[in-house]
Amino acid sequence: MTELPGSISRVARAWDRVWFEPADACTLGVLRWCSAGMLLYTHWVWGLALRPFFGPTGWQDRLLVQHSLRETWAPSFWWSVPSQWLEPVQGGCLVVLLLYGAGLFHRVTPWLAFAITVSYVNRVPLANFGLDQINSLLVAYVAVGSLGLPTPDARLTADRAWWRWRRLRAGHREPLPPPQPRVTVRLAQRLIQVHLAVIYLGAGLSKLKGLSWWTGEAVWLAVANREYQSHDMPWLAWPPWLIKLVSVGTVAWEMTFWLLVWHPRWRWPVLLAGLGMHTGIGAFLGMWTIGIVMELGYLAFVPYETWLNWGRKWFKVSPRKLPSHPEAPSPPEPLPPPVGDVNRSAP
């Protein structure tokens, strides 16, 4: 019983370290850039068929969608947009997403980007796929990480660049203090990691319900489906062991991702295997967007120290030296070294 308080204390410290240890915002900035790029692409694609999707005579009738979602809380500003305002609202949404990626008004635009993403998805639920769900996931957690992020600590944002420029215009020539780590950044990064682990575990468990995954034929059935087929791959029929290996390996990887990705020794092999799987899905089944957006989530597993080291290497950034103040007293000159050995007695 005497060790119980100490054990509880160790568990509490470990829990705080996992979830609430402050982290630098460099990883969050990279996630903002990449998620904004995917959001801009997907919403630009929405705009190619704006009226068929969101217009009053579109293929998903407004009243029918509202009736089907009447028992759920599915907000969307598209319910209130008149027909003549569809194109201007679409353009405004793209501008907001661009500001979100640039990091301008970095504590506000992530929440606006999240509202835009959710509104598009809820208006056309029959066109809601995994891509839209992961888009919503990433932008929501970036918004959480930006809540308590002051401008001086917001790396890779236009707000920080503007703040630095104003300091220079005001005559402040002293070096900038390094950005301080923040708790909300760590929380957002950890939420993305845990969410991906849960997604992969759920995907692995759902595959165990299908007989084709147990027999090892699932990959062959996928690449032989002409609806998704990007390349003719009849050669896979000749080495059946390869198909079974990939099928069983996919399930094993998804079932163990949540466990192995936390171990430093296994983290990079597990993430590289995921990159190979999603790249293969994009190359052979044509589903590039869902593969890329899942891979963007892997960025949350990269420590911010790694991003900083890469940035210094790529952009040749070296640590700044403090300038000498003109009024500061010069250090005293060192005394000349003694001649001969002082401990040796005179002749």
Secondary structure, DSSP 8 states (H G I E B T S, - for coil): -TTHHHHHHHHHHHHHHHHHS-B-THHHHHHHHHHHHHHHHHHHHHHHTHHHHHSTTSSS-HHHHHHHTTTS----GGGG--GGGHHHHHHHHHHHHHHHHHTTTTTTHHHHHHHHHHHHHHH-GGG--HHHHHHHHHHHHHHHHTTT--GGG-TT-HHHHHHHHHHHHTT--S-------BHHHHHHHHHHHHHHHHHHHHHHHHHTT-HHHHHT-HHHHHHT-TTT--S--GGGGS-HHHHHHHHHHHHHHHHHHHHHTTSHHHHHHHHHHHHHHHHHHHHHH--HHHHHHHHHHGGGGS-HHHHHHHHHHHHT---------TTS----------SS-TTS---
